[in-house]
Structures are given as C-alpha cells and as structure tokens.
Amino acid sequence: MPKNDKLFINQTQQSLEKYLWEAADKLRKNIDAAEYKHIVLGLIFLKYISDSFDELSLRFKDVNFGKLPLELADGVVNSSTIIFVPPLARWENLLTAAKKPNIGRLVDRAMETIENQNPQLKGVLPKVYARLNLDPATLGGLIDLVSNISLGEAKEQSSDVLGHVFEYFLGEFALGEGKKGGQFYTPRSIVELLVEMLEPYQGKVFDPCCGSGGMFVQSEKFVIEHQGQVNNISLYGQESNLTTWRLAKMNLAIRKIDSSLVKWNHEGSFLNDAHHELKADYIIANPPFNDSDWSGEQLRENRRWQYGVPPVGNANFAWLQHFVHHLSPNGQAGIVLAKGALTSNVGGEGDIRRRMVEEGNLVDCIVNLPTKLFLNTQIPAALWFLSLNRKNGQFRNRSQEILFIDARDLGELINRRTRILTKKDILQISSTYHNWRNSDGHYEDIKGFCCSAPVGNVVDMNCVLTPGRYVGLPEVEDEIDYEERFLSLRGEFLRQTEEEKRLNAKIIKALSKIKI
C-alpha cells in the first residue's frame, strides 16, 4: 500500500479491526465465506508467527535461529509456544513476492515448511493459496493488507494486535456463515459471561467440544485482566471436526497459549474421550443443542451415566453427565444448553434432572438467556452452572438453594437477527451470582430477575428449572398521578365537546345555503 494509505497508527483497536474486515471482504469477490476464512486467517497467523520469531531473534542474537531448528535451542526459549519460521516462510520474503504470479504456490510452500519444522502444527495450517479461484492479484492485496495490521507497533505489541484481529475475524466469518458459522464459534459475549461467572483463576480448564478455542482464549484473558498468573491454569480440550480443530490450534497459538492438550479425533468425546482420566477444576462448554447423532445406541452402559441413561435421540443429558464425570472434587462447570433441557421429561430426561438436583445436589445456578444470541439456531438457550461440592469452604454453603436468573430482557440487537450481551449485562448477571455465592456477598431476590429458591421448592415443582417459575413477574412502580390524569382527560373532553359544537354550527350553516 502507498505510504499515505497506512492509516493504522492512529486507529483505535475497534476501528482498526472493522477497517481491516471491510477491506478484506471487498477482496473476497466470488469466494465462499467458509473457504475464504481459511485464506485470510492463515495469512494473519503467518504474519503473527513471523513477527514473533523476528522479535525472538532480536532478543537472542547469540543463537542463530536462521539455521537451527528451535528444538536445538532447548533451554533458551519455551518451544511449546514459540514457532520456528524458516527463511523462505518469513513474512518479509512473502511480501516482496506478493505481486508475482506464483505467490499462491509460495505461500503454500511456506505453510508446508513451517509444519515440517514444528511438529505441533502438523496438519494444522491451510494450504489453499494456489487454488484457481484465488487469483494472484487478490492474494497479493490480502498480503499487503495483513502487512499493515501492526504498522507503527513494536514487535511485542503487534502480536497482541494480530491476536485481536484474528479473534474479530473469526466472529465476522461466523456471522457471514450463519448457521454453519455457529458450529465453530460461540459468540464472545456468552463466553465472557461464562468465564466471568466461573472466575477460573487457577487449575485445570476443560472444554470437550472446544470449537475454535474461544473458551480458552477468554479464560486466559480473565486471568490477565485480574492480575493473575497465566501459568496457574492449564487447558484441556477436544474437538471432533478437523477443520474447526485447526482453527482452534491457530487461535491459541496466536495468543501464545499452549494447545498441546487440545486433541482431535473424529469419534468425538463420547466414543473416544481423549482425556478420560482428567478431573478438571473448571469446565466451560457449548455442546451442540439437542444432538440426536451422538452414537447413544452404542453407549447404553457407561460409567458416566451416574444419574440415568440418556435417551438415544438427544445428547443434552449425556453432555451434562459427561461434564460431571470430569469434575474434580471441588470442580465447577458452566454450560450452554437448549432451554428445553430445563423442563423435558422425554426419554427419562426428567428423572435424570431430578436425580441431579436431589441426589447429586449439583445445580448451583440457572440463567435464562435472551433470544437471538446464537448464530446457528433460534432455539432458546440457558446456562447451567454445576458445582460438585456446594458446601465447600471456598464459597458459602449453598447446598439447600438454587439461584435462578431470568435474563431474557437483557441484551442489545446489533442487527435484525443478532443480539449480544453488553458489558453492563454481563456485570449485572455475574455480580448477582457472586453476591449470592460468596460468603461476603450481599444478595437480595429481585422480582422478575433473580430468586434464590430452596431445593425443596424446586423438588415440589417436579425439578423444573425454568427461572420464570421462580423469579415471578417484575414489580411495576405505580407512578400515575390520578388527580392530574383526571383533570387532563376532563380538559381534553371539554375541548372536544366545544370542537363538536363548532363543527355542527358550520354544517348547519352550509346546509341552509342549499336550495332545493
């Protein structure tokens, strides 16, 4: 780009992301969004690892990283998060060749070389740049665009900028793909709410249906923003969709998050549990809603079904029990599920829910969500917060209560089809939970919004967990001044009566002029 087009130095982060997205979208032409996301995100990732490697080389000038594979520099750097970038894959070299007709083959070759030098990325990077539907001019334009993402930023700052851009683009591509996009992306505001409520400061964080890794990114952000130590949490994940798993690996790598324990297998978490011995301190997950294709007929007998065998036609209570199975003795879980799971009695689901409430005493809090939050479904959803030890000393004893929050009226529409939870909404919901849960909290029921219901009352309601059943209707303040309202209405009536007299006189006068 010409010098006077390099406007990014003075851009705010939000406007920069939007500007870049609009510019990249103009270059898309006839390429399908589902395919285009791999092209664009792959380039952002390549720019990131090249910048990071250049910065590393400056810090360790005595190590010849240009010739030595990273594993030979053991002890100098942390090889789990630093990626070795061979010379032919360096961004500067690709930028120089951006206008050449063979640029697609050069980028594909760069991706292959990086994978060969970094076993943790084997099979992860997109090699789609030499395809016929991506002309060299478009690819060159994208390379120029990505080159300017971190203009004017120091190397250590540019990686964070690239991380924000990668995350923003993931969300925009998900919006563009609609239903399909929702399969790899959980909207950021929902992820933020889950993490803010659970507060994963330290321990093992697990997502057995991790999509593109948003739960992990937000968990690390939470620790950093609250002055915690990122090294105090370790991340475990599993994903059955290979393409989505690749996005997760890149999303985590661009944040310098160790993804070595984020596993892929095509069978999925039910048939091939990649972390079958794991006991996690936090589980944060958004499993597929009402999934009927979960191989339930093959799993009629399984040690995970502690509270009852889930029906073959719906995986909701299979997921819930899978999460409970993986919790540590003081573990907590925050899960997104279809709202129907709060009331369903089909296939024994009502009995499983009852046993989780009565026998397991697992359900800590239920949050009813607004509509239009999800990209891939209009099915109403709710958040389940489970705790394996609701008597524990970390928080107050809540074993005889369940908190219900009805947040259906919260959120803000960003377009006709999509709503987000604002920062204010997230704070309102999470602080309500913390005030109820924490021993030093100051909680009060608010009609129409929240209620701490005795477990006995919930059992009396047949363990139906819909928050509206418990929080009731909001109180409406009666602010009508009846005397003022009466005088206003009387005045309006008298004015209309006078107007009627005037019009009647006008009509009579007009009729008198008519000669028959």
N, C-alpha and C positions, 0 to 999 in steps of 0.2 A: 504494500500500500504506500502511496506518496506520504511524505512527512506530514503534510497538513491534514491527512486523514487519521492520524494517530491520536485520537481524542481521549484515550482511555485513562490518561494520568489523572485527570480531574473528575472522572466519573465516580459516583458512589457505587458501592458493590451491587446494589439492586439495579440501577440503571445500566451498569456495565453488562450484567447478565442478560437483561432484556434486549439491549442493543445487539449483543452477540447472537442471541437467539433469532432475532428478526433478520439479521444479516445471513446467518446460516440457513434459515428457512427459505430465503429468496434463492439460494443456490441449489435448493433441493430439486426443482424442476419436476420431472416425471418419476422420481424415485420414491417408492413406497416408504412411509414413515417408519415402519417396522424394520426395514433394511437400512434406511438412512441413519438410524440411531447408532448402529454399529460403526458406520463410517465416521461419523462425527465424534462419538465418544472415544473411539480408538485413537483418533488424532489427538484429542485432548490428553488422553492417557500417555501417548508417546511424548508429547511436549512436556508433560509433568516429569516423567522418569528421566528425560534428557536433562531438564533443568536441575533436577535433584542430583543427578550424577555429576554435572558440571560443578555444582556447589560443593559436593563431597570432594571432588578432585582438588578444588582450591584449598579446602581445609587440610588435606593430607597430601601436600605437594611432594613429600618424600616417597610416596607409594605410586608406582607407575600404573595407574588404573587403566591406561590406554592399552596396555599389553597383558596385564594379569587378570584372569577371571577373579571375581570377587571372593570366591571361597579360599583363594590363596592368600588373601589379606585378612585371614581369620584373626580376631583379636583387635583389629583396627576399627572395624565397623560392625554394626549389627546386621548380619546378612539376611535376617528374616524380613526386614522391611526396606532394605536398600537393594536396588536392582542394578545389575551391571549392564551398561549400554555400550556395545562395541562401536568403533568409529563410524562404520557405514550406516548405523542407525541413529547417529546423533542428529538432533533437530536442525542444527545449522547446515549440515550437509543436505538434508532433505529440502530445506528452504531454498538453498542455492539451486537445486534441481527442480523446483516447483513448476517451472514453465516448460519443462521438457516433455515430449510426447510419451515417454516411458515412465513417468512419475508413478503411475499405479503399480507397476512391477517393482519399482524401487521401494515403495512403502511396504508392499507385501514381503519383500525380501528382508526389510528391516525388522518387521514383526517376527518372521521366522528365526532370524538371527538372535533376537532377544530371548525368544522361547528356548532356543538351544543353549544359551548361556545361563539361563535362570530356570532351573527345574520346577520351581514353584509356580511358574507361569505356563508350563507346558499345556498346550491345548486351550489356552485362555484367550489369546489375542485374536482380533479379527484379521483375516487375510482376504479382503474383499475388494481391494482397491484397483485391481487390473480388470474388473468386470466391464463388459461393453456398455452397460447403462450408466457408467460413471465416466464421463468424458474428462480428459486431462485438464481442460480449462476449469471445469468445476472443482476438481480436486486441488488444482493449484490455488484457486480462490479460497478454498477452505483452509489450506495450509497457511496462506497469507493471513487469514482471519484469526486462526488459532495462534499464530506467531505474535499477535498484538495483545493477547489476553493479559499478559503480565508486564506490558511496556511500562518502564519507569519504576518498576518494583524491584527491590533487592531479591536475590535468589531465594532467600529463606522466606520471604513474604509471598513470592509468586506461586509457590506450591500450594499455599492456603487459598489463594485466589483461584487457582485451577481447580482445587477441590470443590469450592463453592459453585463454580461454573458447571462442573461435571454433575453435581447434585441437582442444580437448577435444570439442566438439560434433560436429565432423567425424568424429572417431573413433567416437563413440557412435552417430551416424546410420549409419555404415558397419557397425557391429556389428548394428544393428537391421535393416539391409537384407540382411545376409548376403552371398550370392554377388554380388548386384548392387553392394553397397557396396564390395567389393574391386576393382571396376573403376575407382573414383576415389580409393581410399585405400590406401596402403601402410602397414601397422602401424608405429607410431612406433619400436618397439624395433629393427626391422630397419633403418629409415632411420638411426637413431642409430648402429648398428653400422657401416653402410657409411661414414658420414661420419667416425666415429672412426678407422676403419682408413685411409681415404684422406687425412685431415687437409688439407682444402682451404683453406690459409691465404691464398693469393693466386692470381690468374689467372682464366681463363675456366672456368666450371662449366656443363655442358650436360646436359640431360635431354630426349631426343627423344620421350619418351612420359610426359609430366610429371604426368598426373593432376591432383590438386588442389594440387600445388606443394609437397608435404611435403619433398622432397629439397632444395629451395631454402631453405625456412624453416630446416631443420636445419643447412644449410651456414653460413648467416648466424649462427645460434646458436653454432655451433662457433667461429667466428672471434671473436665477442664474448666467449665464456667463456674463451678462451685469450688474451685481451688483444691480439687482432689488430685490424686496421683493416678495417671492412666495405667501405670504398671500394676496397680492394685486390682484391676479387673482383667479377666481372661475370657475370650469369646469362643463359643462353640456354635456351629451351625450345620444345617443340612438342607440341600435343595435337590429336587428330582428333575427339574428342567435344566438341561445342559446350557442352553443359551442364557438363561437367567443366572445360572451359577457363574458363568463367565463375566456377566455384568457385575455381579457381587464381588468377584475377585478383583476386578479393576477398580470398583468403587472403594473398596477397602485399601487397596494398595496406594491409591492416590491420596488417601488420608494417613498414610504410614501406619495402618492398622494391620497387625499380623493376622493373616487369614488362613494360616496353615491348618487350623482346626475347623474350617468351613468346608464340608465334604459334599461330594456329589455322587449319587448313584441313581440309576433310572427306576429302581424299585420303589424308592421313597421311604419315609420314616417308619411306616407301619410294617412293611415287609422286610426292610433291611435297615434297621436302626443303626446308624453309623456311630452313635455314642451310647450304646446300650447299657454301659455301666456308669454313665455320668449322673451325678446328683448335683443339680445346679442351684445356686443361690437366687437367681432371677431367671424367669422365663418370660420373654416378650415375643408375642407371635400374632400373626394374622393368617390363620389357615383358611383354605378355600371354604366358602359358605355351602352348607348342605350338600357336601360332596357325596355322590352316590357311587363313584368309581374308585373306591378306596380298598378294594380286594377284601372286603369284610367277610365274604363267604369262606375265605381261606384262614380266617383268624377267629374262629368261633371259640377256641380255647386259647387263652393267652394270659400270662401273669399280670398284664397291665389292667385287665378289666376287674379291678378291685370292687367296684360298686355296681357291676352288672354288665352283661354282654351288650354292646351297642348294636343297633339294627344294621342290617346289611345295606339298606338303602340310604343311610345318612351317617356321615362321619363326625358330626358335631361332638357327640359324647365319647367317641373314640379319641378325638383330639384332646378333650378335657382330661380324660383318664391317662392319656399318654403324657401330658404335661405333669399331672400329679405324680406319676411314676418317676419322673425325672427330677422332682424337687428334693433338695436337701432337707434335713430335719427342721430348719428354720426358713426354708425357701418360700419365695413368693412368686406369683405369676400374674401377668396382665395379658389378657387375650381378647381379641376381637372375634365375635361370633354373630351369626344371624340372630335376630331378635326372637325368632320362633323357638329357639332353644330354651328361652325363659319359661315357656308355657307348654311345650309339646308333651303329649302323652303317647305318641305313636311309637310302636316297636319297643315299648318298655322304657322310653326316654324319661317319662315322668318318674318312674321308680328309681332310675339311676340318679336323677336330680334330687329326689327326696333323700336318698341314702348319702349323697354328697353333703347335704345340708345337715341331716340328723346324725348319721354315724360318723361321717368324716369331719364335720364341723369345719369345712374348708372355705365356704363362701364368705369373703370379707366385705366385698362391695360390688354393687352392680350399677353401671352408668348407662342410662338410655341415651343414645346418640341422635342428633338431628338427621334428617334425610339429606340426600344428595352429596354426602361426603365422599362416596366411593366412585371410582371411575368405571368399574366393570359391572356394577349391579345397582339396582334401585331397591334391593331387599333391605328393609330396616335392620339396623345393627345395634349391638350393645357391647359394652366392655364388661368382662368378668375379671375380678381380682380375687385370687385364691391365696390362702396362706396355710401352710401345713401346721403351724403352731400359733394359734391365735391367742394363746395365753402367755407368749414369750415376753421376756423382760425388756427386749429392745423397744417395744411399744406397750401400751396398756393392754389389759386383758379385755378382749372384745368377743370372747367365746360365746356369749349369750346374746349377741346383737349382730345384725347385718345392716350395713349402710346402703341406702338406696338414693341415687341421684338421678333426677329427670332433667336432662339437658336438651330436650327436644327443641326448645325455643331459642337455643343459642346458635351461634354461627353467623357467617356473613356470606352472601352469594357473591362469587367472583364472575360468574356468567349465568346464563339461564339454567344450566344443567349442573353446576358445580358449586358446592359450599365449602368453606373452610372454617375451622375454629380459630378465632383470633387469640392473640396473646392474653387478652383480658379474660376470654372464655376459659382458656387453659388454666390460668391462675385461679379463677373462681372455682372450677371443679377440683383441681388438685389441692388447693388450700382447704376446701371443705373436707376432703378425705384426710388430710394431715391433721387438721384440728380434731377430727373425730378419732383418729387412730393413735395420735401421740399422747403420751401421759401428761404433757404440759399444754395440750391443746384446749381451745375454748370453742366448743361446738354447740350449736343450737339447731333444732329442726326448723326448716323454713317451708311453710305450706306451699305445695306446688313445685318445690325444687329438691328438698332433701329430707330424709327421715331415717333415724336410727331405730329399726324395728326389732323387738325381741324375737329371738329364734322361735319361741313358742307361737307367736302370732303368725310367723311365716309357715310353720307346720300346720296351723289351723287353716291357712289359705291353700292347703294342699301343695305347699312348696312352689307355688307360682311366684316367679321372681321379677315380674314386671314392676318397675319402680312406680308407675302411676297408681298401682293398687295401694301403695303405702304413703306416698307423699301427699296425696289428695290434690285439691284444686287450690290455686294461689288465692290469697286474700286480696280482695279489691277494695281499696280505700274509698269510702263514700265521701267525696268532696263536693257534692252538689248542694248549693245554697237554694233551698226550695222556695224561700220567700222571693229571692231575686229572680229565680226561674219563673215563678207565677206572675210577677209583675211584668217580666219581659214578654211572656205569652199573652197576657191581657192587653198590653200595649200593641202587640202585633195584630191581635184580633180586632181591636178598635180601629186601627189603621186600615185593615182590610174591609171593615164594615163601611167606613167613610168612602173608600175607593169604590165599593159596590154601589153606594148611593149616587156618586158622581157619574158612574158609567150608566146606571139606569136612567138618570135625567137626560144624559146625552142621547141615549137610544130613543126615549120618548120624543125628544125634540126633533130627531131625524125622521121618525115615523110620521110626525104631524105635517111634515113638508110633502109627504107623498099624496098625490091627488089620484083618486080612482074614478 
